[in-house]
Amino acid sequence: MRFIHCVLAELALVAPRFTRTRLGISLLALGATLVWLGSRGLDPVTVTLLAGSLSAIIAAGGVAGNESERGALRTALGHPTTPLAIATGRWMALVAPAAMLVIVCTAANGWNPALAFAGFAAAAAVGSCALAVVIPLGNAAASGLFLFIALAGAIAPERLVAIANPGFVRVAAASALELGPALWHYRDIATGDLNALAHALAWTGLGVLIASAFIARRRSSVG
């Protein structure tokens, strides 16, 4: 019960962030941009997956990346809680607004439950990964991940490797797209691909565990 209480305590902090930080405005701008792109011909699958993944990254920066949140983390570590509870609560806090944006963007393109589910899975997996990099590295890491997912996340790895003389950077990017949470892989969730869903679930769990490990390390340094 204490674990659940600690998770819910972290989740309850998401509402004030919408009014006291730029999180709400940033998500609103992202949603408006994606709806506009959808009206200009961007396919609904890409719109929905971008809505879930990019909003989760923005929210990760809002709930764990800025200096005030990193200071709040030090305060939370002084309370009777666990690193896993904090990581889980913050993951839920970033997935909640991302899920709302997925619903809005899916509805704007004609509601499709399977497509919305794929967007939720992308938000969960990419958000978990974002949390794991933002906690130790801050918002600079969130910005880099945002650009990577926005520019290359929907590209299949073999397309990058197939480019003549791809070079180290493109091979590294292709490897990241193959192993990490990426939109090209999660497109298949909408068609019922269980392997793609398992990939998203695995990254969701792995990211939260990595984030909790970084929180635990910070607790030991604080102590």
C-alpha positions in Angstrom: 0.0 0.0 0.0 2.8 2.4 0.8 4.2 1.8 -2.7 0.9 2.7 -4.3 0.5 5.8 -2.1 4.0 7.0 -3.1 3.2 6.5 -6.8 0.0 8.4 -6.5 1.7 11.2 -4.7 4.1 11.7 -7.6 1.2 11.4 -10.1 -0.8 14.1 -8.2 2.0 16.6 -9.0 1.3 16.6 -12.7 -1.7 19.0 -12.6 0.2 22.0 -11.0 2.9 21.6 -13.7 0.4 22.5 -16.4 -0.3 25.9 -14.8 3.0 26.8 -13.2 5.4 25.7 -15.9 5.5 25.8 -19.7 4.5 22.2 -19.9 0.8 22.8 -20.8 1.7 25.4 -23.5 4.4 23.2 -25.0 1.9 20.2 -25.3 -0.8 22.5 -26.7 1.6 23.8 -29.4 2.7 20.2 -30.2 -0.9 19.1 -30.5 -1.9 22.0 -32.7 1.2 21.4 -35.0 0.4 17.7 -35.4 -3.3 18.3 -36.1 -2.2 20.8 -38.7 0.2 18.4 -40.3 -2.5 15.7 -40.3 -4.8 18.1 -42.2 -2.0 18.7 -44.7 -1.6 15.0 -45.6 0.7 13.5 -42.9 -0.7 10.0 -42.4 -2.8 9.4 -39.3 -0.5 6.6 -38.0 2.5 8.9 -37.9 0.5 11.7 -36.4 -0.7 9.6 -33.6 2.7 8.0 -32.9 4.4 11.3 -32.9 1.7 12.7 -30.6 2.4 9.9 -28.0 6.2 9.8 -28.2 7.0 13.5 -28.6 4.5 14.6 -25.9 6.0 12.0 -23.6 9.5 13.4 -24.1 8.3 16.9 -23.4 6.4 15.8 -20.3 9.5 13.9 -19.1 11.5 17.1 -19.3 8.7 18.8 -17.4 8.3 16.2 -14.6 12.0 15.3 -14.1 14.4 17.4 -16.2 14.4 21.0 -15.1 16.2 22.2 -12.0 13.2 22.7 -9.8 12.1 19.1 -10.5 15.6 17.8 -9.8 15.5 19.7 -6.5 12.1 18.2 -5.7 13.6 14.8 -6.3 16.1 15.4 -3.6 13.3 16.4 -1.3 11.3 13.3 -2.2 14.3 11.1 -1.4 14.1 12.4 2.2 10.6 10.9 2.6 9.8 7.3 3.4 9.5 6.1 -0.2 11.5 4.0 -2.7 13.3 4.9 -5.9 11.0 2.5 -7.9 7.9 4.3 -6.5 9.3 7.7 -7.5 10.2 6.5 -11.0 6.9 4.8 -11.5 5.0 7.8 -10.3 6.9 10.2 -12.5 6.4 7.8 -15.5 2.7 7.8 -14.9 2.8 11.6 -14.6 4.4 12.0 -18.0 2.2 9.3 -19.7 -1.0 10.9 -18.6 -0.8 14.1 -20.6 0.8 12.2 -23.5 -2.3 9.9 -23.6 -4.6 12.9 -23.7 -2.7 14.3 -26.7 -2.9 10.9 -28.4 -6.7 11.0 -27.9 -7.0 14.5 -29.3 -4.8 13.8 -32.4 -6.5 10.4 -33.1 -10.0 12.0 -32.9 -8.9 14.8 -35.2 -8.1 12.3 -37.9 -11.1 10.1 -37.4 -11.2 8.0 -34.3 -9.5 4.6 -34.5 -9.2 2.6 -31.2 -6.4 0.4 -32.5 -4.4 3.5 -33.7 -5.0 5.2 -30.3 -3.7 2.1 -28.5 -0.5 2.2 -30.6 -0.1 5.8 -29.6 -0.5 4.9 -26.0 2.1 2.2 -26.3 4.5 4.6 -28.0 4.0 7.1 -25.3 4.7 4.5 -22.6 7.8 3.2 -24.2 9.4 6.4 -25.4 8.4 8.2 -22.2 10.0 5.5 -20.1 13.2 5.9 -22.1 13.1 9.7 -21.8 12.7 9.5 -18.1 15.7 7.2 -17.9 17.9 9.7 -19.7 16.5 12.9 -18.3 17.0 12.0 -14.6 20.8 11.8 -14.9 21.4 14.2 -17.8 18.6 16.9 -17.6 16.6 18.6 -20.3 19.5 18.7 -22.8 19.1 14.9 -23.2 15.3 15.4 -23.6 15.9 17.9 -26.4 18.3 15.5 -28.2 15.8 12.6 -27.9 13.0 14.8 -29.1 14.9 15.7 -32.3 16.0 12.2 -32.9 12.5 10.8 -32.6 10.9 13.6 -34.6 13.4 13.4 -37.5 14.4 9.7 -37.7 12.0 7.8 -35.4 9.6 6.8 -38.2 12.4 5.6 -40.6 13.1 1.9 -40.7 16.7 1.0 -39.9 17.4 -0.8 -43.1 16.5 2.4 -45.0 19.4 4.2 -43.3 21.8 1.3 -43.7 20.9 1.1 -47.4 22.2 4.6 -48.1 25.5 4.5 -50.0 28.4 5.1 -47.7 26.2 5.5 -44.7 29.0 6.4 -42.3 29.3 5.8 -38.5 26.6 8.3 -37.6 23.9 6.7 -39.8 24.9 3.2 -38.7 24.7 4.2 -35.1 21.3 5.8 -35.7 20.1 2.7 -37.4 21.2 0.6 -34.5 19.4 2.9 -32.1 16.2 2.6 -34.2 16.5 -1.1 -34.2 17.1 -1.7 -30.5 15.5 1.4 -28.9 11.9 2.6 -28.8 11.1 3.8 -32.3 8.0 4.7 -34.2 8.7 2.6 -37.3 8.4 -0.5 -35.0 5.2 0.6 -33.2 3.2 1.2 -36.4 2.5 -2.5 -36.4 0.8 -2.4 -33.0 -2.2 -0.9 -34.7 -2.5 -4.0 -36.8 -2.2 -6.4 -33.9 1.5 -7.2 -34.1 2.3 -8.8 -30.7 6.1 -8.6 -31.2 5.8 -4.8 -31.6 3.7 -4.6 -28.5 6.1 -6.8 -26.5 9.0 -4.4 -27.6 7.0 -1.4 -26.3 6.2 -3.1 -23.0 9.8 -4.3 -22.6 11.1 -0.7 -23.0 8.4 0.6 -20.7 9.6 -1.7 -17.9 13.3 -1.3 -18.7 13.2 2.5 -18.7 11.4 2.7 -15.4 13.9 0.3 -13.8 16.9 2.3 -15.2 15.3 5.5 -13.9 14.8 4.0 -10.5 18.5 2.9 -10.5 19.6 6.5 -11.1 17.3 7.7 -8.4 18.7 5.1 -6.0 22.2 6.3 -6.9 21.2 9.8 -6.1 19.8 8.8 -2.8 23.1 7.1 -1.8 25.0 10.3 -2.8 22.6 12.5 -0.8 22.8 10.2 2.2 
